[in-house]
Amino acid sequence: MSHAPRTTAATAASLLLLLTACGGGGSGGSGGSAGSGDDAFEMTFANFTEAAPLFRVLHTNLDDVLAKGESGLDVSWYDNAGDPAKMTENAQLMVQAQPDAIVMYPVSAASQGISQILGDSDIPCVSVNLDTEACDFLNIDNRALGEQTAEIVGGIAAERGWDASNTTVIIGQNAAAGEQVNDCVRYFYTTIAPLLGMDEVDPTSITPTTTKIGANAVQFDGASTLQPSFEAVSNLLPSIPADNHIVLYTVNNDSTAGALRALEEAGRGGDDVLLIGGLGGDETGITALREDPRWVAEGDIFVAWWGAYAAAMAKAVAEGAEPPADVTPLPQIVLDKDTVDEYHAAGSAEVSKLPPLVEDNEFLDESGVLAYVRKVAGL
């Protein structure tokens, strides 16, 4: 980012990050339907907000994908505008439109209201990034992102001789974003701890109010944004032994950037004393992974392609596919310095390849939508 992921706290961390629609800010369908033909599969898609480029790219990228051929998919867009009231209004309008399927990107984890509306309609629906009980759920796996990042960072730290005697782990969460988003940081610590001989704890013991974790880790709430993260880390640094190495990981790259600035201003950001794992796969993270010796891993969640995956899932379930897992995974991978250029064009953050489908999302290929993406490995 979920994990996040930037707009509201609920999605900021998840990846956080994660995106948008086209046309004006009216509560109804906003221009730019994609697809053509009287026999088109009709889909309505309510994006988190039209105002933020981070979310708008969901819409523009899906339009570009569908423009590559006669997909037979006609998408009408709605703008939730980051507003729960507008989200509810859009849910009602989309149901009234009687499409073949609905995609909802909720603006709040409190989605009971729209779940009632969508569930009563019996129209197949997919909820993106935040769960809506009546819909099938499409999301990143924040726990896996944290665990895989910890394996890379922890391996490098161990090779350098960093351990419980000389190292502090700093993790940055976003309490308002909810438990699932923060799985990335809690499982980062529980995975790296045995690699460095640190106190092993139950992941459930790391809560939003936890600050001290064992003898070698501290947690701060950076709200997934730069300035709060800078201030929080500036305040906690006096409690960290001055000669300790530092491992830094947060719920997104905005938070990591703020924490990094605090470390640098305190003289604790040298190449030989700091290791960083990033999360987001944005330009900040991809550039740092290539150029910054301290930034050794990057959780890439390919946010710009979420619209295409959501459309593929909505069409697949409407046509009878049954997701094999409670949560269908979005594309994600943790990159290191050796693999970054396999997925991003050299010298650029532009995605050149998407990860192959896995067991729990390979049914997305049944809809035919991902064939137009032309970047998914193996398709």
N, C-alpha and C positions, 0 to 999 in steps of 0.2 A: 503496500500500500502502500487489501481494505482495505501488507499490511499492512486502508485505507492503508492519504489514503494518504484550507482550501474549501471554500464555501462553509457549510455548517460543520460543527464538530463531529456529527454522526457519521459523515462519510469522509471527512478530511483525512483521517488516518488510513482508511482502508485501501486505499489506495487509491483509501484515500485514495485515493487518487482515482480514481477513477472516475457521465459526460454529456451530451447536449442535443439540441434540436434546431430546426431552422425556422426562419420567418419571424413574424412579430410576436409580441408578448400576449396575445389574446388567449383566452382560456380554452378556445376550441382548437381544432386542428390547424396547424400553422403551415401553410403553403408547402411546397417542395415534396409532394408525393413522389416516391420512387417506384418505377415499374410501369407496365402498360398492359393494355389488352382487356377485353371484356371478361375473360376467364381468370383474371389475376387473383392471386391469394391476397385478401385484404387484411392488413395489419395496422393497428394503432399503437403508437409508441410515445409514452410520456417521459420526457427526459427530466433529469434533476433540475437543470436550469439552462436557459438559452444564453444567459449573460456572461458566463465564464467560459473562456476558450477551452479549459480543461474538459468541460462537459460537452461543449458544442461539437468537438471533434468526433464524438460518437455518431452524430447525425451526418456530418459532412463526409466522414469516412465511409459510412454505410451507403450514402448516395453514390459515392465514387465507385464502390464495389458493385452496386447494382447496375451502374451505367456501363459495365464491361460486357453486358450481354442481356439477352431476353430472359431474365430470371423468373418472370411471372409473379413477382412479389411487388405489391403496391403498399407503400408505407405512408401513413398520415401521422404527422408529428404534433405533439402537444407539449406545452411548456409548463412544468410544475413551478418554475420561478423560485425554487428553494422555499416554497411557502406551503405549509400543510393544508391550509384552506383551499388553495389553488389545486393542490394534488387531489383533494377530495372531489372538487368540481370537475376536474379532468377525468377522474375515474367514472363519474356519472355520465359525462359526455361521450366517453369512449364506449361505454356499454350501450348507450343510445344509438351509436353508429353501427352496432351489430357487425363488427368485423369477424374474420375467421379466427383471429388470435389477438391478444393484447400483451404489450410489454410495458411494465411499470418500473421506473427508477424512483423509488420512494425518497422523500426528503427528510424523513424522520423514522426512527425505529418504532415509533408508536403508529403502527399501520393497521390496527384493528378495524378502523372505520372503512378504509378502502378494501380491506379483506372481505368485509361483509358485502360491499357493493359488487366487487368482482366475483366473489363466490356465488352470490345469488343469481348472477347472470348466466352461469354455466358456460361462459366463453373461456376456452383455454387461455391461461395467462402465465407469464414469466415475470418474476421479480428480480431485479438486478442489484447486487451489492448489499441490500438490506432485505430481510425476509418479510414476505407477506404471506400469511398462513394459507390463504386460499390458492396461492400460485405456486408453481414450481420455482425453485430457487437456483439462481446462477451467481456464483461468487468466487473470489479468490480464496485460497487456502492459507490463511495467515500463519497458522501453526507450522505448516511445511516451510514457508518462507523463512521463519525464524530459525527452525532447526537446520535447514540447509545452509543458511548464512553462517550460523555458529560453527558448523563443521569446517567451513573454509577458513573463517577468521581464527577459530581455535587451533586449527592445524598449523597455521602460520605462526601464531603466538607460541605454541608449544615448541616448534622448531627453534625459535629464538631463545628458549629457556624462560619464557614468561610463565609464572605459576602463582599459586596462592601467596607466596612469600613476597612477591614484588609487583603484583598487578591488581588493578581495580577495574571492574566492569561497570560502565554507566549505561543504563537503559532509559529511554525516554518514551513514556506512554501518553495516551490521551484519554483521561478518565471518562469524559463525556461521550466518547465514541462507542463505549460498550465493551463487553468482555471479548467478543469474537475478534474485533479489530486488534485488541491488545494481546491476543494470543501470540502474535509475532515476537513481542519483546519478552514475555514470560517464558516462552519455549526457547528463545535464544539463550536466556540465562541457564535454564535447566539442561540444555544441550552442551553449552560450553563449560559449565562448571566441572564435570568429571574430566574433561580434556585437560584442564589446568589445575586439577587437584583442589578445587574450591568446594565450599559447603554445598551439598546437594539437598535441594528442597522440593517439596511437592508443588507443582505448578499452581495449584489452586490456592496456595498460601500467598502468592504474589497478587495482591488485590490493588485497586486504584489508590488505596490509602497507604500502601506499603512504600516505605522510603529506604530502609536498610534491609538488605537481603544477605544473610550470613555475614561473614567477616570481610568479604571482598567485593560486594556489589551494592550500588545505590540506584534508586529509581526516582526520576523526576517526572512531573506532568508538564509537557511542553505544548499542549493543546494543538499539536500538529502544525505549529507555526513558528516562525523564526524568532521574534522578539521574546515571547514567553520562554522559549527554550534557552535563549541566551541568558536571560535573567536567572532562570532556575539553576543552570549549570554554574554560572558565576557565583551564586550563593552557596552551592554545595562543595565547590572546589576546596575551600579551606579545611574540610573534613577528610580529604584524601591525602595520604602521606606524600610529601613533596617528591620523593624519589621513586614513586610507583609508576609503572607503565599503565596506560589506560586503553581499554577497549570500549568503543562507542557504537551503540546501535539504537535506533529509534523507529517509530511507526511510519515516518516518511522523511524525504530528503529536506524539506523545509525545516523540520525540527532538528535534523542532524546538522544542517548548515548553521543554525543558530547556536547549537551546542559547540560546534567546532570553533566558531568565532570566539566564544567565551574561553575555550581552552587555549587558543592562540594568544589572546590578549593577556592571559595569565602565564604565558610562557610554558604551557603544558602541551603544545601541539607539534613538537618536533617529529621528524620522520622516524627517529629511532625509539620514540616513546609512545606512539599512538597508532592504533589500528582501528579502521572504520569499516562497518558493513552498511551499505545504503539500501534504500527501499523505494522503488517507484519506477525505475527504468526511464526516467525523464532525462532531459539534456544535462541537468546538473549532475545526476548520478553517472550517466554514461561517460561524460567528459572526465569526471573525476576518476572513474575506474581506469580510464586509459592513461591519465596524466599525473595523478596524485599517488605517490608510492604508499601513502597511508590508507588509501581507499581500496580495499582488496576484494570486495564482493559487492554485488548489486542485485537485489531482488527485482526482477523485471516483470511487470504485470501487464504490459502491452495495452494500456488503457484505450488508446485510439481505436482499437479493434473490438471493444466490448459491444458496440452496437451491432456489428455483424454476427457475433456469437449469440447475442440475445435474439436477433431475428431468426437465426438458424434454429435455435432451441424452440422458440414459439411456434414456428412452422412445423417442426418435427413432432412436438407433442400434440399439436392440433390434428396431425395426420396419423396419430395413434402410437407414437413412440412413448415408452415409459422410461424416464430417467432411472438408472440403476442405483443411484445414491440419493440421499436426502438433499445434498448440495451438489449441483453440477459444477465442476471446476472451470473457471475461465483460464485462458492461456497464461502460464507463468513459468519462470525459470530463474534460478540464481546463477548469475554470471560471475566469472572471475576474469583476470586479465588475459588469460589464454583463450577464453571463449567469447568475449564480447564482440569481436568482429565476425563471428559466425551468424549473429542475429541482427547486427546493426552495420550499415554501410560504413566502410572505413572513413574515419575522420568525421562521422556524422552520427546523430542520434536516430536517424531514419531507420525504421525497421526493414530489414532485408529478408528476414525469415521469421516465421512463427513456430513455436514448439509443436511437435506432433501431438495429435489427439491421444488421450490416455483412456483407460478402460471406462472411467466414469463419464467421459464426454464424447466418446467416439460415435455415439448415436446422432450427434449433431450433423454428421456427414449425410445422414438420410434425407435431410431437407433439401439438399442441393445448393443451399445458399453459400456455404464455404467454398464451393468450387469457384466462385467468382472472386474470392479473396486472392487466390493464386499465390499465397505466401505460406500456407500451412504445410509444414514438412510432412511428406508422405501422401499428400492428396494430389 
